[in-house]
Amino acid sequence: MTKASELKRSDVLSVNGNLFVVRQIDVQSPSARGAATLYRVRASAVGGGQKYEERFKGDEEVTTVALTRHAVQLSYIDGDEYVFMDNEDFTQYPIKRDDIEDELAFITESTQGLLVLRVEDQVIGLELPAVVELDILETTPAMKAASASARTKPATLSTGLVVQVPEYIEPGERVRVNTAERRFMSRA
């Protein structure tokens, strides 16, 4: 059992005998005195299928399932499946594209710090590192008469993700991107 205020993305909830992976948590803090903070949890069923959405008060107990995490790296892509290899025992973990759609914007063959999440023997998803390094494929050229204010421009990264970068960044540079906020952090 876990308090709703302690839930985080990729936790696994057990609801009526079904397992759901937490995909999003929205926090709603009421302005009235004495009102409890609400946590709106959106989750999807392990293995695909149905969705689950519920609101909990911060001190409410939620049934969670123990996860095991294994360090992996992308091995190869086979049609609609991405196969990840365990860094320690070389076990292969196939994961369907639909199950990791949100994470694909940050995954390349050289991405370090990926963790596969398992409940018993079932793979339920991936956990990304907090920061990844990606190459810039395309961005508009910098203006010569740049202003004193910090202006940004869109840049397309090697995975297809588009983020706002400072005006001085050029194509071909390697940048660090925050995976939780999907934003530029610094040059790599």
Accessible surface in RSA format (square Angstrom, percent):
REM  Atomic radii and reference values for relative SASA: ProtOr
REM  Chains: A
REM  Algorithm: Lee & Richards
REM  Probe-radius: 1.40
REM  Slices: 20
REM RES _ NUM      All-atoms   Total-Side   Main-Chain    Non-polar    All polar
REM                ABS   REL    ABS   REL    ABS   REL    ABS   REL    ABS   REL
RES MET A   1   148.13  76.7  89.24  59.1  58.89 140.2  83.18  70.7  64.95  86.1
RES THR A   2    30.06  21.4  26.83  27.2   3.23   7.7  16.31  21.9  13.75  20.8
RES LYS A   3    90.19  44.0  89.04  54.6   1.16   2.8  37.29  33.6  52.90  56.4
RES ALA A   4     0.99   0.9   0.00   0.0   0.99   2.2   0.00   0.0   0.99   2.6
RES SER A   5    53.68  45.4  29.23  39.0  24.46  56.3  16.69  35.5  36.99  51.8
RES GLU A   6   108.12  62.1  89.96  68.1  18.16  43.2  39.81  77.0  68.30  55.8
RES LEU A   7    14.73   8.2   0.10   0.1  14.62  36.8   0.10   0.1  14.62  39.4
RES LYS A   8   121.82  59.4 119.17  73.1   2.65   6.3  83.94  75.6  37.88  40.4
RES ARG A   9   125.11  52.5 115.74  59.0   9.37  22.3  52.97  72.4  72.14  43.7
RES SER A  10    16.02  13.5  14.47  19.3   1.55   3.6  12.52  26.7   3.50   4.9
RES ASP A  11    18.47  12.9  17.88  17.8   0.59   1.4   4.54  10.7  13.92  13.9
RES VAL A  12     0.77   0.5   0.00   0.0   0.77   1.9   0.00   0.0   0.77   2.1
RES LEU A  13     0.38   0.2   0.38   0.3   0.00   0.0   0.38   0.3   0.00   0.0
RES SER A  14    36.51  30.9  25.30  33.8  11.22  25.8   3.39   7.2  33.12  46.4
RES VAL A  15    33.84  22.3  30.28  27.4   3.56   8.6  33.36  29.0   0.48   1.3
RES ASN A  16   145.72 100.5 103.96 100.5  41.76 100.6  36.77  88.5 108.94 105.3
RES GLY A  17    73.50  90.6   0.00   N/A  73.50  90.6  37.04 101.6  36.47  81.7
RES ASN A  18    69.50  47.9  66.22  64.0   3.29   7.9  10.23  24.6  59.27  57.3
RES LEU A  19    47.72  26.6  40.04  28.6   7.67  19.3  40.04  28.1   7.67  20.6
RES PHE A  20     4.68   2.3   4.68   2.9   0.00   0.0   4.68   2.8   0.00   0.0
RES VAL A  21     2.79   1.8   2.79   2.5   0.00   0.0   2.79   2.4   0.00   0.0
RES VAL A  22     1.29   0.8   0.00   0.0   1.29   3.1   0.00   0.0   1.29   3.5
RES ARG A  23    59.99  25.2  54.52  27.8   5.46  13.0  31.07  42.5  28.92  17.5
RES GLN A  24    75.83  42.4  74.63  54.5   1.20   2.9  23.82  50.7  52.01  39.4
RES ILE A  25    42.68  24.3  18.38  13.7  24.29  58.6  18.38  13.2  24.29  65.9
RES ASP A  26    43.21  30.3  39.31  39.1   3.90   9.2  19.11  45.0  24.10  24.0
RES VAL A  27    88.05  57.9  57.32  51.9  30.73  74.0  57.32  49.8  30.73  83.3
RES GLN A  28    66.86  37.4  62.10  45.4   4.76  11.3  35.01  74.5  31.85  24.2
RES SER A  29    88.13  74.5  56.70  75.7  31.43  72.4  37.35  79.5  50.78  71.1
RES PRO A  30    60.36  44.0  30.53  27.8  29.83 108.4  42.35  35.0  18.01 111.9
RES SER A  31   123.06 104.0  82.40 110.0  40.66  93.7  56.89 121.1  66.17  92.7
RES ALA A  32    67.44  62.0  51.06  78.8  16.38  37.3  60.71  85.5   6.73  17.8
RES ARG A  33   240.68 101.1 208.08 106.1  32.60  77.6  88.39 120.8 152.30  92.3
RES GLY A  34    88.61 109.3   0.00   N/A  88.61 109.3  44.36 121.7  44.24  99.1
RES ALA A  35    51.94  47.8  21.50  33.2  30.45  69.3  31.09  43.8  20.86  55.2
RES ALA A  36    44.24  40.7  26.74  41.3  17.50  39.8  34.96  49.2   9.29  24.6
RES THR A  37    44.17  31.4  39.07  39.6   5.11  12.2  12.27  16.5  31.90  48.2
RES LEU A  38    56.11  31.3  56.11  40.1   0.00   0.0  56.11  39.4   0.00   0.0
RES TYR A  39    33.32  15.6  33.32  19.0   0.00   0.0   8.96   6.7  24.36  30.0
RES ARG A  40    53.20  22.3  53.06  27.0   0.14   0.3   0.17   0.2  53.03  32.1
RES VAL A  41     0.05   0.0   0.05   0.0   0.00   0.0   0.05   0.0   0.00   0.0
RES ARG A  42    72.20  30.3  72.20  36.8   0.00   0.0  30.66  41.9  41.54  25.2
RES ALA A  43     3.88   3.6   0.00   0.0   3.88   8.8   1.14   1.6   2.75   7.3
RES SER A  44    14.10  11.9  14.10  18.8   0.00   0.0  10.29  21.9   3.81   5.3
RES ALA A  45    15.93  14.6  11.82  18.2   4.11   9.4  11.82  16.6   4.11  10.9
RES VAL A  46    23.49  15.5   3.97   3.6  19.53  47.1   5.69   4.9  17.80  48.3
RES GLY A  47    61.61  76.0   0.00   N/A  61.61  76.0  24.91  68.4  36.70  82.2
RES GLY A  48    35.88  44.3   0.00   N/A  35.88  44.3  23.87  65.5  12.01  26.9
RES GLY A  49    67.53  83.3   0.00   N/A  67.53  83.3  38.90 106.8  28.63  64.1
RES GLN A  50   105.74  59.1  90.42  66.1  15.32  36.5  40.97  87.2  64.77  49.1
RES LYS A  51   160.57  78.3 135.41  83.1  25.17  59.9  97.39  87.7  63.18  67.3
RES TYR A  52    40.65  19.0  35.96  20.5   4.69  12.2  28.22  21.2  12.43  15.3
RES GLU A  53    92.61  53.2  67.98  51.4  24.63  58.6  27.42  53.0  65.19  53.2
RES GLU A  54    76.24  43.8  71.13  53.8   5.11  12.2  13.28  25.7  62.96  51.4
RES ARG A  55   121.01  50.8 106.60  54.3  14.42  34.3  35.84  49.0  85.17  51.6
RES PHE A  56    20.60  10.3  19.76  12.2   0.83   2.2  20.60  12.5   0.00   0.0
RES LYS A  57   108.22  52.8 107.92  66.2   0.31   0.7  51.54  46.4  56.68  60.4
RES GLY A  58    14.04  17.3   0.00   N/A  14.04  17.3  12.11  33.2   1.92   4.3
RES ASP A  59   104.33  73.1  88.52  88.1  15.82  37.4  33.16  78.0  71.17  71.0
RES GLU A  60    73.82  42.4  69.08  52.3   4.74  11.3  33.76  65.3  40.07  32.7
RES GLU A  61    89.58  51.4  66.72  50.5  22.86  54.4  41.16  79.6  48.43  39.5
RES VAL A  62     9.70   6.4   6.48   5.9   3.22   7.8   9.70   8.4   0.00   0.0
RES THR A  63    63.53  45.2  59.15  60.0   4.38  10.4  37.00  49.7  26.53  40.1
RES THR A  64    37.09  26.4  19.52  19.8  17.57  41.9   7.40   9.9  29.69  44.9
RES VAL A  65    41.85  27.5  30.47  27.6  11.38  27.4  34.79  30.2   7.06  19.2
RES ALA A  66    92.26  84.8  67.11 103.6  25.15  57.2  78.11 110.0  14.15  37.5
RES LEU A  67    33.11  18.4   7.54   5.4  25.57  64.3   7.54   5.3  25.57  68.8
RES THR A  68    70.24  50.0  66.44  67.4   3.79   9.0  68.61  92.2   1.63   2.5
RES ARG A  69    96.56  40.5  67.98  34.7  28.59  68.1  31.14  42.6  65.42  39.6
RES HIS A  70    53.18  29.1  49.64  34.5   3.54   9.1  38.10  39.3  15.08  17.5
RES ALA A  71    40.96  37.7  34.11  52.6   6.85  15.6  34.11  48.0   6.85  18.1
RES VAL A  72     2.06   1.4   0.00   0.0   2.06   5.0   0.00   0.0   2.06   5.6
RES GLN A  73    65.91  36.9  65.91  48.2   0.00   0.0   4.16   8.9  61.75  46.8
RES LEU A  74    14.80   8.2   8.19   5.9   6.61  16.6   8.19   5.8   6.61  17.8
RES SER A  75    41.31  34.9  15.57  20.8  25.74  59.3   5.17  11.0  36.13  50.6
RES TYR A  76   108.11  50.5 103.96  59.1   4.15  10.8  74.56  56.0  33.55  41.4
RES ILE A  77    95.57  54.4  67.62  50.4  27.94  67.4  67.62  48.7  27.94  75.8
RES ASP A  78    89.31  62.6  80.31  79.9   9.00  21.3   8.01  18.9  81.30  81.1
RES GLY A  79    72.20  89.0   0.00   N/A  72.20  89.0  44.93 123.3  27.28  61.1
RES ASP A  80    81.37  57.0  73.09  72.8   8.28  19.6  37.32  87.8  44.05  43.9
RES GLU A  81    56.99  32.7  56.99  43.1   0.00   0.0  14.53  28.1  42.46  34.7
RES TYR A  82    20.69   9.7  20.69  11.8   0.00   0.0   6.28   4.7  14.40  17.8
RES VAL A  83     7.65   5.0   7.65   6.9   0.00   0.0   7.65   6.6   0.00   0.0
RES PHE A  84     0.00   0.0   0.00   0.0   0.00   0.0   0.00   0.0   0.00   0.0
RES MET A  85    42.52  22.0  42.52  28.1   0.00   0.0  27.74  23.6  14.78  19.6
RES ASP A  86     5.09   3.6   5.09   5.1   0.00   0.0   0.00   0.0   5.09   5.1
RES ASN A  87    70.36  48.5  47.48  45.9  22.88  55.1  23.35  56.2  47.01  45.4
RES GLU A  88   151.33  86.9 124.88  94.5  26.44  63.0  47.32  91.5 104.01  84.9
RES ASP A  89    93.05  65.2  69.48  69.2  23.57  55.7  39.61  93.2  53.44  53.3
RES PHE A  90   133.26  66.7 122.42  75.8  10.84  28.2 122.53  74.3  10.73  30.7
RES THR A  91    56.82  40.4  48.59  49.3   8.22  19.6  42.63  57.3  14.19  21.4
RES GLN A  92    84.95  47.5  68.83  50.3  16.12  38.4  39.70  84.5  45.26  34.3
RES TYR A  93    12.21   5.7  12.11   6.9   0.10   0.3   9.94   7.5   2.26   2.8
RES PRO A  94    72.24  52.7  58.44  53.3  13.80  50.2  58.45  48.3  13.79  85.7
RES ILE A  95     7.79   4.4   4.07   3.0   3.73   9.0   7.79   5.6   0.00   0.0
RES LYS A  96   114.26  55.7 112.60  69.1   1.66   4.0  73.79  66.4  40.47  43.1
RES ARG A  97    90.75  38.1  90.75  46.3   0.00   0.0  18.75  25.6  71.99  43.6
RES ASP A  98   109.06  76.4  88.48  88.1  20.58  48.7  27.58  64.9  81.49  81.3
RES ASP A  99    35.02  24.5  28.81  28.7   6.21  14.7   5.27  12.4  29.75  29.7
RES ILE A 100     0.50   0.3   0.39   0.3   0.11   0.3   0.50   0.4   0.00   0.0
RES GLU A 101    89.76  51.5  79.21  59.9  10.55  25.1  45.73  88.5  44.03  35.9
RES ASP A 102    77.20  54.1  72.26  71.9   4.94  11.7  14.44  34.0  62.76  62.6
RES GLU A 103    11.03   6.3  10.84   8.2   0.18   0.4   3.10   6.0   7.93   6.5
RES LEU A 104    24.35  13.6  17.65  12.6   6.70  16.8  18.02  12.7   6.34  17.0
RES ALA A 105    18.82  17.3  14.77  22.8   4.06   9.2  17.51  24.7   1.32   3.5
RES PHE A 106     2.46   1.2   2.46   1.5   0.00   0.0   2.46   1.5   0.00   0.0
RES ILE A 107    13.94   7.9   0.81   0.6  13.14  31.7   0.81   0.6  13.14  35.6
RES THR A 108    33.86  24.1  28.29  28.7   5.57  13.3  31.21  41.9   2.65   4.0
RES GLU A 109   132.31  76.0 114.79  86.8  17.52  41.7  35.90  69.4  96.41  78.7
RES SER A 110    70.22  59.3  55.97  74.7  14.25  32.8  49.37 105.1  20.85  29.2
RES THR A 111    11.39   8.1   2.70   2.7   8.69  20.7   8.47  11.4   2.91   4.4
RES GLN A 112   134.34  75.1 121.64  88.9  12.69  30.2  59.74 127.2  74.60  56.6
RES GLY A 113    46.38  57.2   0.00   N/A  46.38  57.2  31.82  87.3  14.56  32.6
RES LEU A 114     0.58   0.3   0.10   0.1   0.48   1.2   0.10   0.1   0.48   1.3
RES LEU A 115    47.59  26.5  47.59  34.0   0.00   0.0  47.59  33.4   0.00   0.0
RES VAL A 116     0.00   0.0   0.00   0.0   0.00   0.0   0.00   0.0   0.00   0.0
RES LEU A 117     1.00   0.6   1.00   0.7   0.00   0.0   1.00   0.7   0.00   0.0
RES ARG A 118    41.93  17.6  41.71  21.3   0.23   0.5   0.38   0.5  41.55  25.2
RES VAL A 119     5.87   3.9   4.41   4.0   1.47   3.5   4.44   3.9   1.43   3.9
RES GLU A 120   154.52  88.7 126.75  95.9  27.77  66.1  59.92 115.9  94.60  77.2
RES ASP A 121   127.44  89.3 104.02 103.5  23.42  55.4  35.82  84.3  91.62  91.4
RES GLN A 122    87.43  48.9  82.14  60.0   5.30  12.6  32.91  70.1  54.52  41.4
RES VAL A 123    38.75  25.5  18.15  16.4  20.60  49.6  18.15  15.8  20.60  55.9
RES ILE A 124     8.07   4.6   0.02   0.0   8.05  19.4   3.67   2.6   4.40  11.9
RES GLY A 125     1.63   2.0   0.00   N/A   1.63   2.0   1.50   4.1   0.13   0.3
RES LEU A 126     5.82   3.2   0.00   0.0   5.82  14.6   0.00   0.0   5.82  15.7
RES GLU A 127    48.92  28.1  46.17  34.9   2.75   6.5  20.12  38.9  28.80  23.5
RES LEU A 128    37.98  21.1  17.46  12.5  20.51  51.6  17.72  12.4  20.26  54.5
RES PRO A 129    26.35  19.2  16.72  15.2   9.62  35.0  26.29  21.7   0.05   0.3
RES ALA A 130    77.98  71.7  61.24  94.5  16.74  38.1  69.29  97.6   8.70  23.0
RES VAL A 131    40.32  26.5  23.60  21.4  16.72  40.3  23.60  20.5  16.72  45.4
RES VAL A 132     7.58   5.0   2.69   2.4   4.90  11.8   7.58   6.6   0.00   0.0
RES GLU A 133    79.36  45.6  67.05  50.7  12.31  29.3  16.56  32.0  62.80  51.3
RES LEU A 134     2.09   1.2   1.22   0.9   0.87   2.2   2.09   1.5   0.00   0.0
RES ASP A 135    55.03  38.5  54.70  54.4   0.33   0.8  12.57  29.6  42.46  42.3
RES ILE A 136     2.77   1.6   0.00   0.0   2.77   6.7   0.00   0.0   2.77   7.5
RES LEU A 137   113.67  63.3  90.62  64.8  23.05  57.9  92.43  64.9  21.24  57.2
RES GLU A 138   119.64  68.7 117.28  88.7   2.36   5.6  33.55  64.9  86.09  70.3
RES THR A 139    17.30  12.3   0.00   0.0  17.30  41.2   5.52   7.4  11.78  17.8
RES THR A 140    76.71  54.6  73.67  74.7   3.05   7.3  69.18  92.9   7.53  11.4
RES PRO A 141   110.71  80.7  98.22  89.5  12.50  45.4 100.45  82.9  10.27  63.8
RES ALA A 142    39.82  36.6  22.24  34.3  17.59  40.0  22.26  31.3  17.56  46.5
RES MET A 143   111.89  57.9  98.86  65.4  13.04  31.0  80.99  68.9  30.90  40.9
RES LYS A 144   208.00 101.5 172.80 106.0  35.20  83.8 120.16 108.2  87.84  93.6
RES ALA A 145    87.62  80.6  62.97  97.2  24.66  56.1  73.62 103.7  14.00  37.1
RES ALA A 146    63.68  58.5  36.30  56.0  27.38  62.3  36.30  51.1  27.38  72.5
RES SER A 147    57.30  48.4  33.83  45.1  23.48  54.1  43.05  91.7  14.25  20.0
RES ALA A 148   117.40 107.9  69.29 106.9  48.10 109.4  81.43 114.7  35.97  95.3
RES SER A 149    74.97  63.4  55.94  74.7  19.04  43.9  54.90 116.9  20.07  28.1
RES ALA A 150   105.19  96.7  66.92 103.3  38.26  87.0  77.14 108.6  28.05  74.3
RES ARG A 151    89.13  37.4  79.19  40.4   9.94  23.7  45.35  62.0  43.78  26.5
RES THR A 152    81.22  57.8  53.61  54.3  27.61  65.8  34.24  46.0  46.99  71.0
RES LYS A 153    12.54   6.1  11.30   6.9   1.23   2.9  12.54  11.3   0.00   0.0
RES PRO A 154    68.01  49.6  64.35  58.7   3.67  13.3  64.49  53.2   3.53  21.9
RES ALA A 155     0.85   0.8   0.00   0.0   0.85   1.9   0.85   1.2   0.00   0.0
RES THR A 156    43.71  31.1  43.49  44.1   0.22   0.5  23.61  31.7  20.10  30.4
RES LEU A 157     0.00   0.0   0.00   0.0   0.00   0.0   0.00   0.0   0.00   0.0
RES SER A 158    48.10  40.6  22.29  29.7  25.81  59.5  19.61  41.8  28.49  39.9
RES THR A 159    40.52  28.8   4.82   4.9  35.71  85.1  14.22  19.1  26.30  39.8
RES GLY A 160    48.88  60.3   0.00   N/A  48.88  60.3  28.93  79.4  19.95  44.7
RES LEU A 161    20.05  11.2  14.13  10.1   5.92  14.9  19.32  13.6   0.72   1.9
RES VAL A 162    87.12  57.3  63.40  57.4  23.72  57.1  63.40  55.1  23.72  64.3
RES VAL A 163     6.65   4.4   0.89   0.8   5.75  13.9   6.65   5.8   0.00   0.0
RES GLN A 164    98.07  54.8  87.50  63.9  10.57  25.2  50.71 107.9  47.36  35.9
RES VAL A 165     0.05   0.0   0.00   0.0   0.05   0.1   0.05   0.0   0.00   0.0
RES PRO A 166    26.53  19.3  26.36  24.0   0.17   0.6  26.53  21.9   0.00   0.0
RES GLU A 167    28.37  16.3  27.24  20.6   1.14   2.7  14.02  27.1  14.35  11.7
RES TYR A 168   124.93  58.3 114.92  65.4  10.00  26.0  88.69  66.6  36.24  44.7
RES ILE A 169     0.00   0.0   0.00   0.0   0.00   0.0   0.00   0.0   0.00   0.0
RES GLU A 170    70.80  40.7  70.80  53.6   0.00   0.0  40.68  78.7  30.12  24.6
RES PRO A 171    65.22  47.5  45.67  41.6  19.55  71.1  45.90  37.9  19.32 120.1
RES GLY A 172    63.47  78.3   0.00   N/A  63.47  78.3  35.40  97.2  28.06  62.9
RES GLU A 173    42.20  24.2  36.11  27.3   6.10  14.5  32.39  62.6   9.82   8.0
RES ARG A 174    91.77  38.5  84.17  42.9   7.60  18.1  40.95  56.0  50.82  30.8
RES VAL A 175     0.00   0.0   0.00   0.0   0.00   0.0   0.00   0.0   0.00   0.0
RES ARG A 176    86.03  36.1  86.03  43.9   0.00   0.0   7.61  10.4  78.43  47.5
RES VAL A 177     0.00   0.0   0.00   0.0   0.00   0.0   0.00   0.0   0.00   0.0
RES ASN A 178    25.45  17.5  25.45  24.6   0.00   0.0   0.00   0.0  25.45  24.6
RES THR A 179    17.08  12.2   8.37   8.5   8.71  20.8   1.24   1.7  15.84  24.0
RES ALA A 180    89.27  82.1  55.18  85.1  34.09  77.6  63.44  89.3  25.83  68.4
RES GLU A 181   105.33  60.5  79.46  60.1  25.87  61.6  37.17  71.9  68.17  55.7
RES ARG A 182   104.04  43.7  90.98  46.4  13.06  31.1  41.33  56.5  62.71  38.0
RES ARG A 183   119.27  50.1 118.04  60.2   1.23   2.9  50.69  69.3  68.57  41.6
RES PHE A 184    28.76  14.4  20.65  12.8   8.10  21.1  20.65  12.5   8.10  23.2
RES MET A 185    79.14  41.0  52.20  34.5  26.94  64.2  54.34  46.2  24.80  32.9
RES SER A 186    46.77  39.5  43.63  58.2   3.14   7.2  38.32  81.6   8.45  11.8
RES ARG A 187   122.67  51.5 106.12  54.1  16.56  39.4  42.55  58.2  80.12  48.6
RES ALA A 188    63.99  58.8   2.96   4.6  61.03 138.8  30.49  42.9  33.50  88.7
END  Absolute sums over single chains surface
CHAIN  1 A    10962.7       8401.5       2561.2       5634.2       5328.4
END  Absolute sums over all chains
TOTAL         10962.7       8401.5       2561.2       5634.2       5328.4
